[in-house]
Amino acid sequence: MSSAPTFSFARTARDGGRIRLGGRRVAEVRRLALVDFFPVPGAPALVGRDVGVPLYWRQYANHQDPERSLDSHLRLGEPETGPGWLRLRATGATRSSCAFSDYAVTFRADARGRVTVEVSARLEIPPGPGWRVTPQPDHGELAFCTLWPAGVFSPTGRAPKRYQSCLVQRGARVEAIAHHHLESPDKQRLRLGPGDRFAWVTEDENPVITLGRGTRAEAGICAYMWDTHFGLRAGCGGKAVVLPPGTVRTADYSLGVLGRVEAGRLRRRAVLRSPGAAADTPVYTGSRHNFRATFRSTEIDRNTAWPWQQAVTRGNPRTVEFARDTRVGCGDRYSLRLRHRAAARSAWQATTLGPAFGEPAFRRGGKLRLTAKVRIRGVRGRMRIALRVHRAGRGSMFDVAGYEVFASAWLRSGDRDWDELHVETPRLAPAPDRVHLVLELDGTGRVWFDDVELKRLS
C-alpha cells in the first residue's frame, strides 16, 4: 500500500481552483495565476495572494495590453491525479486569439510533504496574422515565468522585507546579486540553461526556479528586486518581429524550496555580480540632499536606499549628459548636473512611496513643498523643479502622463549662481500614494541642482 500523500482539487471558477495535500492547503489558482503557495508544512507562503505566478505566456513590455499577454479565454482543465501528484492543464490566448498558451502544471509532494510545482509551457501561433513581439533589452521577450516571492515588498512598511539577495547557479558556479535598488547590469540578461537555478535567499525556506531539460532562457530582475522575469528570446535584434503561423516555443521549469542550510552553503561560495558603474548612482535620502552619498558609499544601507534616476522625454539621448558633479556644489563640492549639447528635455528624478520606501505615509489634507538650489551656465531654453503626484483612484499608477504636476516657475536662458526654486502643492485629499521629484532642463546648456529637499507641511 502506498503511503504517498494525496492531492485534491476544488474548482472555484472556470480559470481557478484550490489545491490541498491531505488536510492542508497547498495553493490556489486564480485567473490562471498561482497564488497562496505553501510548499512546506507550517511555513509561510512562498507566493502570496496579491501577485501570483502567471500560468500563461506574455511579453513584459506593456503586458497589460490584451494582445501582449495570453490572459484572455482562460481555462483550467480537470485534474489528473496519482500517488503524490496532481496535474492541471492551463490554457489561454491573446484577446484576438493570434497566439495560444498551453501549460501543464504538476504539483508533486515528497515523503515529508514538501511540494514542488513542475511547469511545461507551450506557445503556439495559429493560422492568421501572427503575433507581434517587441524587443526587451533586459531579458527574453517571451516570458514564460514571472515570480514575485511573498514578502519582498511591504505596502505599509510595517512588515520586514524577506530575502536579502539572489543566487544564480550554473553547474558548479554560483553568483550572488546583492539587494539594492539599481537598474544595473548585474540584474540583466542572466543567461540560464537546463538544470540552472535562480533563488532568493536567505530565509528558512527560499523559492528556487530550476530550468528543465532543453530550456535556455534569459532572466531579468526588477530594479527594486521585487520580481524576476524568465523568458525566451524571439530573435528581435532590437527590432519588433512578428512570429509567423506555425511557430511553437516551449519552456520547462520547476518552482521549489531551498532550505536555509543549502542556501547558506551556496551563498558562501558565490561570486558577487557587480552593478558596475551604476553603483555611482546618487542616493535619495528623504532629507536635504548634498549628493555626497552613492550606492558605493559604505555608510548607506543598500537594502533601504533608493536611487535618483534619469529620464529623457524629448530629443536624442546621446546628446544628454547626466552626472553627479564632485567639483561644483552649493556650500560643498557635490551636486547633480544636466548638460544638453543639442535641444532636448530631460530630468533627474526620484520616487517616494511613503511606507513602502521606509518613510511615513502621506497624510490626507497635507501639503508638499520641494526646494532646490540651481546654478545654470549657457542655457538656451528653460529649467524648473516639479512634484509629480499620483493619488489613489485617479488613473493608473503606471501611466505617468496621468499624474498631477505641481511645478516651480521656469528659469529662462542665461547664467545664474545658486538661485533657489520652490514649489508647494495645495492640500492633497485623497493623500498621494506616489510622488516623483523632478529636476528638469528643456533646451540646451548646463544646469546644477543642490540642496534638494522635500518637506511635508500641515
C-alpha positions as a printed Julia matrix, in Angstrom:
458×3 Matrix{Float64}:
   0.0    0.0     0.0
   1.35   3.44   -0.99
   1.96   5.91    1.83
   2.3    8.88   -0.56
   0.16  11.89    0.37
  -2.96  12.54   -1.67
  -3.78  15.76   -3.51
  -7.29  17.08   -4.04
  -8.7   19.88   -6.19
 -11.79  22.05   -5.62
 -12.86  24.22   -8.54
 -13.73  27.85   -7.79
 -14.09  29.22  -11.33
 -13.55  28.33  -14.96
  -9.96  29.52  -14.55
  -9.33  28.71  -10.88
  -9.41  26.27   -8.03
  -7.83  25.26   -4.7
  -5.26  22.52   -4.23
  -4.88  20.62   -0.97
  -2.49  17.92    0.16
  -4.27  15.74    2.64
  -5.87  18.13    5.12
  -3.73  21.2     4.43
  -3.98  23.81    1.73
  -1.09  23.97   -0.69
  -2.01  26.54   -3.32
  -4.73  28.25   -5.29
  -5.02  29.04   -8.97
  -6.9   32.29   -9.55
  -7.42  33.7   -13.02
  -4.78  31.24  -14.13
  -2.16  32.56  -11.72
  -0.61  30.52   -8.92
  -1.24  32.24   -5.56
  -1.09  31.32   -1.86
   1.6   28.71   -2.45
   2.54  26.97    0.84
   5.01  24.26   -0.17
   6.32  23.47    3.33
   4.02  22.39    6.19
   3.77  25.14    8.8
   5.99  27.59    6.88
   4.98  30.95    5.33
   3.82  31.17    1.73
   6.48  31.45   -0.96
   3.95  33.06   -3.32
   1.35  35.34   -1.78
  -2.18  36.31   -2.72
  -1.53  39.74   -4.21
   0.93  38.88   -7.02
   0.7   35.37   -8.44
   2.82  33.4   -10.9
   1.12  33.64  -14.32
   0.41  30.25  -15.87
   0.44  31.7   -19.38
   2.91  33.4   -21.74
   3.21  37.15  -22.0
   5.5   39.91  -23.16
   6.91  42.05  -20.38
   6.62  45.33  -22.31
   3.09  46.72  -21.88
   1.93  43.35  -20.6
  -1.44  44.8   -19.58
  -2.27  45.03  -23.29
  -4.55  42.03  -24.07
  -2.6   41.49  -27.3
   0.73  41.27  -25.42
  -0.44  38.86  -22.72
  -2.13  35.5   -23.26
  -4.51  36.05  -20.36
  -7.77  36.01  -22.35
 -10.03  32.97  -22.94
  -8.59  31.41  -19.76
  -9.45  27.89  -18.77
  -8.22  25.44  -16.13
  -8.89  21.83  -17.08
  -9.97  18.95  -14.87
  -7.14  17.46  -12.81
  -5.3   14.21  -13.26
  -4.09  12.65  -10.03
  -1.82   9.88   -8.88
   0.15   8.91   -5.77
   1.82  12.11   -4.59
   0.97  14.25   -7.62
  -1.76  16.31   -9.27
  -1.66  17.76  -12.78
  -3.7   20.63  -14.24
  -3.85  21.98  -17.76
  -3.99  25.77  -18.05
  -4.84  27.36  -21.4
  -5.18  30.96  -22.6
  -4.76  33.21  -25.6
  -4.44  36.82  -26.63
  -7.77  38.62  -26.92
  -7.75  38.17  -30.71
  -6.5   34.55  -30.39
  -3.44  35.28  -32.52
  -1.33  33.29  -30.02
  -2.22  30.3   -27.82
  -0.78  29.29  -24.44
  -0.87  25.75  -23.02
   0.67  24.92  -19.61
   0.85  21.51  -17.91
   1.19  22.24  -14.18
   2.11  19.36  -11.88
   2.1   19.54   -8.09
   4.38  16.88   -6.62
   4.96  16.05   -2.94
   7.86  14.21   -1.36
   7.69  11.93    1.68
   7.98  14.94    4.05
   5.03  16.7     2.41
   7.17  19.38    0.71
   5.63  20.39   -2.61
   7.29  21.3    -5.9
   5.45  22.72   -8.91
   6.64  21.48  -12.3
   5.58  23.5   -15.33
   5.74  22.61  -19.0
   4.78  25.65  -21.13
   3.91  25.65  -24.83
   3.35  28.72  -27.03
   1.78  28.25  -30.46
   0.95  30.73  -33.23
  -2.15  29.56  -35.16
  -3.05  30.41  -38.78
  -3.64  34.13  -39.09
  -1.66  37.37  -38.78
   0.98  36.08  -36.38
   2.0   37.62  -33.04
   3.95  40.87  -32.85
   6.78  40.81  -30.33
   8.68  43.91  -29.2
  12.32  43.78  -28.03
  13.16  43.59  -24.34
  16.73  44.67  -23.54
  16.97  43.15  -20.06
  15.65  39.6   -20.54
  13.89  37.29  -23.0
  10.88  38.77  -24.81
   8.67  35.68  -24.45
   8.14  35.49  -20.69
   7.05  32.04  -19.53
   7.56  32.65  -15.78
   7.42  35.71  -13.54
   7.91  35.16   -9.82
   7.25  37.74   -7.1
   8.03  35.96   -3.81
   5.8   36.75   -0.85
   7.37  39.3     1.48
   9.73  41.11   -0.92
   7.55  44.24   -0.71
   5.58  45.78    2.15
   2.89  48.27    1.09
   2.66  49.62    4.65
   6.35  49.41    5.56
   5.49  47.65    8.82
   6.35  44.1     7.77
  10.07  43.26    7.49
  11.14  42.51    3.92
  12.26  38.97    3.15
  15.2   37.78    1.02
  18.33  39.92    1.05
  19.97  38.66   -2.14
  19.54  36.38   -5.14
  21.68  33.48   -6.32
  22.3   32.25   -9.85
  23.7   28.71  -10.09
  25.08  27.4   -13.39
  26.57  23.98  -12.73
  29.28  24.39  -10.09
  29.47  28.19  -10.5
  27.34  30.32   -8.15
  26.89  34.1    -8.43
  25.24  36.39   -5.88
  23.27  39.54   -6.64
  23.25  41.87   -3.65
  20.0   43.53   -2.61
  19.95  47.06   -3.99
  17.52  49.21   -5.95
  19.51  49.95   -9.11
  18.76  49.29  -12.75
  22.16  47.74  -13.3
  23.87  45.07  -15.43
  24.14  42.54  -12.61
  20.33  42.13  -12.8
  20.03  41.96  -16.59
  20.34  39.3   -19.3
  21.04  36.42  -16.94
  21.59  33.5   -19.31
  20.32  30.19  -17.94
  20.36  26.67  -19.36
  18.94  23.25  -18.49
  19.38  22.48  -14.79
  20.45  26.02  -13.88
  18.83  27.55  -10.81
  17.76  31.0    -9.64
  16.94  31.54   -5.95
  16.03  34.27   -3.47
  17.87  33.89   -0.13
  18.29  33.59    2.86
  15.23  32.77    4.91
  14.41  29.41    6.45
  12.58  28.46    3.24
  13.59  30.1    -0.05
  11.98  29.97   -3.51
  14.1   28.48   -6.29
  13.4   28.23  -10.03
  15.11  25.38  -11.87
  15.08  25.26  -15.68
  14.01  21.98  -17.21
  15.54  19.84  -19.93
  16.06  21.67  -23.22
  15.18  25.11  -21.84
  17.52  28.04  -22.4
  16.31  31.41  -21.17
  17.33  34.93  -20.23
  16.17  36.26  -16.87
  15.98  39.82  -15.6
  15.4   41.12  -12.08
  13.22  44.12  -11.26
  15.36  47.11  -10.27
  13.68  47.07   -6.84
  14.24  43.28   -6.6
  10.54  42.57   -6.23
  10.19  40.08   -9.08
  12.17  38.2   -11.72
  11.15  37.5   -15.32
  12.25  34.4   -17.21
  11.86  34.48  -20.98
  12.94  33.14  -24.34
  14.48  35.35  -26.98
  12.31  35.94  -30.04
  15.23  36.94  -32.24
  14.26  40.61  -32.19
  17.76  42.04  -32.55
  16.49  45.37  -31.23
  13.5   45.5   -33.58
   9.94  44.25  -33.31
   9.22  40.97  -35.1
   6.08  39.02  -35.98
   6.11  35.34  -35.03
   4.52  33.64  -38.06
   1.79  31.0   -38.01
   3.14  27.59  -37.12
   5.69  28.95  -34.61
   5.97  26.79  -31.49
   8.09  27.64  -28.43
   8.4   25.54  -25.28
   9.89  26.01  -21.82
  10.06  23.77  -18.76
  10.79  24.85  -15.2
  10.06  23.94  -11.61
   9.32  26.09   -8.57
  10.6   24.56   -5.38
  12.13  25.26   -1.99
  15.75  25.79   -0.99
  16.42  25.38    2.73
  18.49  27.81    4.78
  21.42  25.4     5.18
  21.83  24.69    1.47
  21.21  28.34    0.56
  23.87  29.37    3.07
  26.42  26.96    1.59
  25.76  28.3    -1.91
  25.93  31.91   -0.75
  29.28  31.41    0.99
  30.96  30.19   -2.19
  29.16  32.6    -4.51
  30.99  35.22   -6.59
  29.38  38.65   -6.31
  27.98  40.06   -9.56
  28.89  43.75   -9.6
  26.44  46.53  -10.53
  29.41  48.22  -12.25
  29.33  51.96  -12.85
  25.66  52.02  -11.78
  26.92  51.88   -8.18
  27.9   55.55   -8.58
  24.19  56.44   -8.74
  23.29  59.11   -6.16
  21.04  58.06   -3.3
  17.64  59.53   -2.44
  17.87  60.29    1.28
  14.47  61.73    2.16
  16.13  64.8     3.7
  18.13  67.72    2.34
  20.38  66.34   -0.39
  24.04  67.24   -0.58
  24.62  64.4    -3.08
  27.66  63.0    -1.28
  26.16  59.5    -0.94
  26.07  56.92   -3.74
  25.46  53.18   -3.76
  29.23  52.73   -3.32
  29.15  54.61    0.0
  29.98  52.31    2.89
  27.71  54.12    5.35
  24.42  53.51    3.5
  22.12  50.5     3.78
  21.67  49.37    0.16
  18.56  47.43    1.13
  16.73  50.64    2.1
  18.43  53.16   -0.21
  16.63  54.41   -3.32
  18.19  55.97   -6.43
  17.99  59.24   -8.25
  17.1   58.18  -11.79
  17.47  59.66  -15.26
  14.81  60.37  -17.88
  14.97  61.82  -21.39
  11.49  62.78  -22.62
  12.43  64.61  -25.83
  15.47  64.77  -28.08
  18.41  62.47  -28.73
  19.58  60.75  -25.51
  23.13  60.69  -26.87
  23.27  64.49  -26.62
  22.22  64.45  -22.93
  24.77  64.08  -20.14
  23.72  63.14  -16.59
  26.41  63.48  -13.94
  26.98  63.62  -10.23
  29.41  66.53  -10.09
  32.17  66.19   -7.49
  33.73  69.62   -8.07
  30.78  72.03   -8.05
  28.25  72.42   -5.25
  26.39  74.97   -3.18
  28.4   75.06    0.04
  30.4   71.92   -0.81
  31.65  70.21   -3.98
  28.76  67.85   -4.8
  25.66  68.35   -6.95
  23.64  66.82   -9.78
  24.34  68.14  -13.27
  22.46  68.07  -16.57
  24.13  69.04  -19.84
  22.4   69.2   -23.24
  24.62  69.54  -26.31
  21.5   69.79  -28.52
  17.89  70.72  -27.8
  16.32  68.11  -25.51
  14.16  67.72  -22.42
  15.46  65.59  -19.59
  15.32  65.3   -15.82
  16.88  63.84  -12.75
  14.03  62.3   -10.77
  13.44  60.43   -7.54
  10.4   58.48   -6.38
   8.89  58.28   -2.92
   6.16  55.84   -1.89
   5.79  56.6     1.81
   5.93  53.44    3.94
   6.9   51.21    1.0
  10.12  53.25    0.78
  10.65  53.26    4.53
   9.03  56.68    5.01
   5.89  57.82    6.87
   2.61  57.61    4.99
   1.46  60.74    3.2
  -1.24  62.47    5.22
  -4.64  63.3     3.81
  -5.04  67.08    3.55
  -1.32  67.75    3.89
   0.82  69.86    1.58
   4.17  69.06   -0.03
   6.95  71.57   -0.61
  10.0   70.98   -2.81
  13.01  73.34   -2.78
  16.34  73.29   -4.6
  19.35  75.5    -5.29
  20.09  75.89   -9.0
  23.13  77.07  -10.99
  22.94  77.5   -14.79
  25.5   78.18  -17.5
  24.87  78.88  -21.17
  21.24  77.77  -21.06
  19.15  78.45  -24.11
  15.73  77.32  -23.03
  14.3   76.87  -19.56
  14.56  74.75  -16.39
  12.45  74.08  -13.32
  11.74  71.71  -10.43
   8.42  69.9   -10.04
   6.4   67.44   -7.98
   4.57  64.77   -9.97
   1.81  63.26   -7.84
  -0.43  60.21   -8.11
  -3.41  59.74   -5.81
  -5.34  56.52   -5.23
  -8.32  56.08   -7.53
  -7.13  58.65  -10.06
  -5.92  56.61  -13.01
  -3.16  54.03  -13.32
  -0.09  54.44  -11.14
   1.93  53.14  -14.11
   0.74  55.89  -16.5
   2.93  58.87  -15.63
   1.13  61.01  -18.23
  -1.92  60.96  -15.94
  -0.12  62.27  -12.83
  -0.8   65.75  -11.44
   2.17  68.11  -11.89
   2.94  70.97   -9.49
   5.9   72.96  -10.81
   8.02  75.96   -9.89
   8.36  78.94  -12.18
  10.63  78.34  -15.16
  14.12  79.84  -15.08
  14.9   81.14  -18.55
  18.05  81.45  -20.65
  21.22  82.86  -19.16
  23.78  82.34  -16.4
  22.82  82.23  -12.72
  24.58  81.29   -9.49
  22.6   79.23   -6.98
  19.13  80.69   -7.2
  16.53  78.95   -5.05
  13.46  77.41   -6.65
  10.46  76.13   -4.77
   7.04  74.66   -5.4
   4.24  73.95   -2.94
   1.14  71.87   -3.56
  -2.35  72.7    -2.33
  -3.81  70.46    0.36
  -3.97  66.95   -1.12
  -7.07  64.88   -0.43
  -7.03  61.99   -1.02
  -3.4   61.64    0.01
  -0.75  60.76   -2.59
   0.41  57.17   -2.92
   3.34  58.03   -5.2
   5.34  61.24   -5.62
   8.13  62.0    -8.1
  10.7   64.72   -7.5
  11.66  66.15  -10.9
  14.7   68.36  -11.71
  14.22  69.34  -15.34
  16.05  71.08  -18.22
  14.32  71.89  -21.53
  16.68  73.29  -24.17
  20.49  73.37  -24.31
  23.23  74.25  -21.83
  24.23  73.17  -18.33
  22.38  73.19  -15.01
  23.42  72.07  -11.5
  20.99  71.1    -8.67
  21.89  71.02   -4.98
  20.26  71.2    -1.52
  17.16  69.47   -2.87
  14.6   68.88   -0.14
  11.02  67.6     0.07
   9.03  68.74    3.12
   5.61  67.67    4.37
   3.55  70.58    5.62
   0.5   70.51    7.87
